[in-house]
Amino acid sequence: MLLDQVIETDYGQLDLAWGEDGFFDGDFDRSYHGQVNGLVGAAHPRGVHVNLARRSGGSPVRMVLLDVPPGSDDGQWEDVVEVSITLPEGQEMVWSAWADLSTGPIGLPPGSYRLRVSAKGRDEGHSAELAEGTVDEYLLQLWPAPWQPDAVLRTGSEDARYWHQSVGNRR
């Protein structure tokens, strides 16, 4: 388990960065260039932008490191995408919310990984973006793997469809 907590953010921004905290400045082209998905931008050389559905508030985020690719989730997650990342030698990955509202280290060893981001409650997160409590939830799974193009494995929410169409399709 690398991370398991409610992430308080604004503008739905969660960054996994190395070299500099909070690298995402709103330029989707830099993070999503050459990708088909609009939820996880992994094209930037200094990190990954995870697009949460909720504008403000807290969302439970769990991140786990696996030895092998995860099996089927039996449809328990509405939206699932995968990207490839490489954490360079000598770099430490940190997570941060919008404008470094909150941040913390992630004990991921350097190497090449596949990152699967699974979400549920994105439509509720979007419609209740300022609600009390949590409404959307995220699971980030990493495992050692060579680079592959990003992939949309499942789209079950209207919110994910919107982001795939608006931000994705840059390949």
KEFIBA-454798 format. One record per residue: residue in one letter; x, y, z of N, C-alpha, C, CB in turn. Coordinates in pm, whole numbers, plus 32768, in hexadecimal, padded with zeros to 4 digits. Glycine has a CB too. Layout:
AXYZXYZXYZXYZ ...
This chain:
M80557F8B8000800080008000805A807C80007F9F7FFF807B L804E80CE7F98809E81477F8C805381C27FC080C8815C7EFB L7FD081BF7FB67F7E82317FDE7EF181FF7FF87F7E82A27F71 D7EB4822D80647E2A820880837DF0827580DC7E23817B80CA Q7DB382D9809D7D7B834780EA7D19839780947DE983A2811F V7CCF83EC80D67C77844A80907CCE84C080677BFC847780E9 I7CD384DB7FE57D21854A7FB07CC685C37FA17D6385247F27 E7CE7862E7FE67C9F86AC7FD97CDD86F87F667CA38700805E T7C8B871F7F067CC087647E917C6287D27E637CDA87027E1F D7C8A88177DFE7C3788797DBB7C4D88657D257C5A890D7DE8 Y7BEA88857CD87BEE88737C477C0987E37C1E7C5888CD7C0A G7BEF87837C777BFD86F57C567C8A86CB7C347BA586D47BE6 Q7CED87137C627D7686F87C397DC286A67C9F7DBF877A7C20 L7DF986387C717E5585E77CC07ECE85CA7C677E1185617CF3 D7F4385F47C937FBE85DD7C49801485757C8F800C86607C38 L805385217C3F80BC84C77C6D813884F87C26809C842C7C4E A8190853A7C6F81FE85827C2E8285855B7C6681EA86187C3C W82EB85727C17837585627C4183C185D77C0783B284D87C14 G842586047C4D847286777C20843986FA7C548476867B7B89 E83B7870C7C4B837387847C7C82E8875E7CA8836F87F47C10 D82BB87947D178231877F7D4281D587D37CEB821E87A37DD8 G815987A57CDA80F287F37C9A811588237C0F80D288667CED F814487CC7BB8817387F47B34810088197AD681C487847AF7 F808687E87AEE801887FF7A907FE5888E7A9F7FA587997AA8 D7FEA88D87A2F7FC289657A327F44898079E1803389BB79FD G7EF9891779C47E7D892879777E8E891178E27E4789AF798E D7F0A88FD78B37F2388E478267F13884E780B7FB1891577FC F7E9A882877E17E7D879B77C97ED3876277587DEA878877A8 D7EFA87B476F77F4B878276877FCD874476B77F6887F37624 R800E8782771A808E874D774B807D86C7779080CD87B077AB S801386B577DB8002863A78277FBA85CB77DB7FB6865778A4 Y7F6A85EF77767F18858C77307F408579769D7E8785B47738 H7FAD85B776727FDB85AD75E87FEF851975C1805F85FC75D5 G7FB584F275517FC6846B751D7F7284027562805484457528 Q7F14842C75B57EC183CE76007E3283CC75CD7EC483F07693 V7DEA836175EE7D5C835775CC7D03837176447D3E82CD7592 N7D36835F76BE7CE3837477347CED840477667D0C831277A4 G7C86843077AD7C8384B777E37C8084BB787A7C0E850077AE L7CA1844B78BA7C9D8446794D7D278443798D7C5083CD7979 V7D8B840C79497E1183FE79827E77842879197E2B836C79B2 G7EB2849C792E7F1584D178CF7FA184A778F77F0C856878C7 A7FE1845678A28066842278C180CF844878598060838B78CD A80B384AC7807811184D3779E817D853277CF80C78512772A H81698573783F81CA85D378758241858778B18188862F78E0 P82BB85B278988330856878C983458572796083AB859A7884 R82FC85CA79A6831285DB7A36829F85A77A8C8328866C7A55 G823B85687A4D81D285357AA2815385107A5A81B385987B09 V80EF84EE7AAB806D84BF7A7B800185187AB6805684297AA0 H7FA585417A637F30858E7A917EB9852F7A977F1286097A34 V7E7B85227B0D7E0284D27B1E7D8E85347B2D7E0D84717B9A N7D2F85297AD27CBE85837ACB7C4A85497B1D7C9385997A37 L7C3A85797B997BCD854C7BEE7B4C858F7BC47BEC85697C83 A7ADB854F7BDC7A5A85857BB07A2D85FB7C0679F185197BB4 R7A5085F87C827A20865C7CE07A7286DC7CD87A2486257D6D R7A30874F7CCF7A7887CD7CC77ABD87ED7D4A7A19883E7CA0 S7A7587E77DB87AAD88077E3C7A7E87A17EA17A8688967E68 G7ACF878C7F067AAB872F7F707B0886B87F727A1C87007F5F G7ADD86507FB67B3385DC7FC67B0485637F797B3D85BA8055 S7B6485197F457B49849C7EFE7BA784317F347B5A84AE7E63 P7B7183BC7F5A7BC9834F7F857C21831F7F117B7682DA7FBE V7CA383167F297D0382E87EC57D59827D7F087D5B835E7E8D R7D5E820A7EC77DB4819D7EF57E14817C7E857D5F811E7F20 M7E9681737EA57EFC81517E427F4A80D87E747F5B81CA7E26 V7F5380727E1D7F997FF87E4380007FD47DD97F367F857E58 L806E7F9A7E0680D67F677DAE80C77ECF7DA981667F917DDE L80BC7E9A7D3080AA7E0A7D1B81257DD07CD7802B7DEF7CC6 D81377D4D7CE481A47D087C9F817E7CE37C1081CB7C8A7CEC V80FC7CCF7BFA80C77CA47B77804C7CF77B5680A37C0A7B78 P80237CF67AD87FAB7D437AB37F317D157B047F8E7D367A1C P7ED87D737B267E617D4D7B707E037CFA7B197E187DC97BA4 G7DB77CA57B597D537C577B127CD67CAA7AF97D2F7BD77B60 S7C6D7C687AD37BEE7CA97AB97BB47CE07B3B7B8C7C477A78 D7B737D527B307B317D8C7BA57A9D7D657BAB7B3E7E247BA3 D7A737D0E7B5079E87CDF7B4979847D517B3D79C77C8C7BC3 G79AE7DBD7AFE79557E2D7AE279347E867B5878D97DFA7AAB Q797E7E7A7BC6795E7ECD7C3A79877F607C2979A27E947CB4 W79DD7F7D7BC87A0780077BAD79C680337B2B7AA380147BA5 E798E80AC7B29794580DE7AB379A281087A4378EE81537ADA D7A1081487A687A6C817F7A047AF9814C7A217A6A821C7A06 V7B3B811879B87BC080DE79CA7C17810579537BB9804279D9 V7C8C8140796F7CED816079077D77813279347CEE81F978E7 E7DCF811B78D27E5A80F878EF7EB8815178A17E74806478CF V7F28817378E17F9381BF78A28018818278CD7F8C825878C9 S808181A678888108817B78AE815581F278E38153813C7836 I81A781D9794981FB824279828285820A799D81BB827C7A04 T82E7826379A3836E823E79CA839D82A07A3483CF823D7950 L83B9826D7AAB83F382BE7B16848A82B37B0A83C082917BA4 P84CE83227AE7855F831C7AD285AD82FF7B52859083A07A97 E862282C57B41867E82AF7BB0869983357BF58704826D7B7F G86A383317C7886C483A97CC4864E84077CDB872F83F47C7F Q85D883E27CAE856184377CC0850183F67D248519844F7C3A E84BB84477D6F845784187DCC83CE84487D9D847484487E5D M836E83EC7D9982E684127D72829D844A7DEC829983997D37 V825884BA7DD6820284F47E3C8178850A7DFF823E857A7E74 W811185077E52808C852A7E24807085B87E54801F84C47E58 S802386017E087FF986877E337F7386A87DF4806386F17E0C A7F2786F47E3E7EA787267E0D7EBD87B07DD27E3C872A7E7F W7E5587E97D9A7E5D886B7D577EA688D17DAD7DD1889E7D34 A7F0389187D707F5289817DB17F97894E7E307EF989F87DD3 D7FBC88CE7E307FFC88907EA47FAA88A17F23808788CB7EB8 L7F2388A27F127EC788AC7F827EE888437FED7E36889B7F53 S7F0787CC7FBF7F3B876380167F9B87107FC37EC7870A8052 T7FFC86D28006806386887FBF80A28620801B80CF86E87F88 G80E585BE7FE0812A8559802F817D84FE7FD780C68508807F P81DC84B880138233845E7FC681EC83DA7FA682B484418013 I8219839C7F3B81EC83167F14826B82C37F07819783177E8E G827382577F4F82ED82057F5182F881A67EDB82F281B67FD0 L82F381DD7E6282FE818A7DE9839081847DBC82A581C27D78 P83C8810C7DAC845181017D7A8459812E7CE8848380707D87 P84CC81617CBC84DC81877C2F84C4810F7BD4856981C07C16 G8492812B7B5C847A80C17AFB840980E37A9D845C80407B42 S83ED80857A438380809579E2830680487A1583AA80637953 Y8294808A7A10821980527A4781A3806779EA81FC808F7ACF R8141801279FD80BD802779C6806880567A3B80827FA47982 L801680BC7A247FBF80F67A8A7F2F80E67A5D7FE2818B7AA3 R7EE2809D7AAB7E5280907A927E0A80E87AF77E227FFA7A9B V7DB581427AC57D6481967B1C7CD3816E7B087D7B822F7AFD S7C9581447B757C09811A7B757BB9817C7BCA7BF980887BA9 A7B41819C7B9C7AEE81FF7BE27A5E81CF7BEA7AF482877B9D K7A1C81F97C56798B81E87C5D795282667C9F796381667CAC G78DA82877C74789882FE7CAA78BE837F7C6478B7830A7D39 R78F6837A7BEC791E83F57BA778A6844F7B8A796783D47B25 D783584167B6077C0846A7B45779084AD7BC5774F84177B07 E778F84627C337767849C7CB377CD85067CDF775A842F7D1E G784C84EA7CC978B5854A7CEB78A785CC7C9F793D850E7CD0 H788085C17C21786D86397BCF77F186867BFB786286147B3A S778186427C0E770486877C2F770386BA7CC0768D862B7C18 A774B86777D19775086A17DA577DD86D27DC77726862C7E04 E781587217D6E78A387467D7978C687927DF778CA87977D04 L786487D17E387880881C7EB3783A87DD7F2B785488AE7EA3 A780B87607F1F77C0871D7F8B781A86FE80027781869B7F57 E77DB86EF8075782186C080EC7840862B80DA77CD86D9816F G78A985FB811678CB856D810D790685488086785085198127 T791884C78070795484977FF478E8845D7F9979C0842D8011 V78FB846D7F177898843A7EB678D883E97E45784A84AD7E7B D795884007E28799D83B37DC17A16836F7E0279CA840E7D49 E7A4A83067DC17AB582B57DFB7B1382857D8D7A7A823D7E49 Y7B9582767DAF7BFB82547D4C7C5A81E97D807C4882D07D24 L7C7F818D7D267CE381277D427D5081347CD87CA580977D44 L7DCD81497D037E3F81517CA97E9780D77CC27E9081D67CBF Q7EAA80867C5A7EFB800D7C647F7280197C067EA77F8E7C42 L7FEA7FFF7C3B806680047BEF80A87F7C7BF080C680707C28 W80E57F567B7F81347EDC7B7981A27EF07B1280DA7E607B55 P82147EAC7B2482827EB97AC482567E8B7A3982FD7E687AF2 A82727EDF79D4824C7EBD794A82937F1978EA81B27EC67937 P82AF7EE8787082E77F407809827B7FA077D8831F7EEC7792 W82A6800A7793824B8070776181E9803476FC829980E37721 Q816C806177078102804176A780AD80BE769980AA7FC676D6 P806880CE7629800D8141761C7FA1813C76877FCD8146758F D7F6A81B176A87EFE81B3770A7E84816C76D17EDA82447731 A7E2B8144772A7DB580F877007D3F811A775A7DD180617703 V7CCA8125771E7C4D813277687C1380A577717BE881987722 L7C0D806E77E97BDD7FE677FC7B467FE278167C277FA4786F R7B12804B78567A82804E78717A5680E078857A5F7FF878EF T79E58101784A79A88185785E7917816E788579B481DE77DE G78F6818D7902786E81797932782981F8795E786F811979A3 S78738264796B783782E279987833834879287884831B7A11 E77D2839F792E77C9840D78CE783F846C78E17744845978DE D786A847E795E78DC84D6797A795A84A5793378F484DF7A10 A79758423793879EA83EC78F379DC83FA785C79FF83587918 R796583E27827794E83F5779679718484776D78BB83D57771 Y794284E577BC795F8571779E79F785897799791E85CD7808 W7A42855C77FF7AD1857678047B1E852A77987B078550788D H7AF384B077787B358467770A7B2384B276877AFC83D876FE Q7AAD84EB76727A92853475F67AD585BE75F679FA854475E2 S7AD2860476687B07868D766E7B9F8693767A7AC986D676E4 V7BD9863B76C97C68864276E57CB385CF76A17C81863E777C G7C73855C76997CB184EA76577CB184FB75C07C698469767C N7CC0849075797CC1849274E77D2D84EC74AE7C3C84BE74B5 R7DA284EF74ED7E12854074BD7E7984E974757E54858B7530 R7E54846E74597EAD841374117E938420737C7E9B83817440 
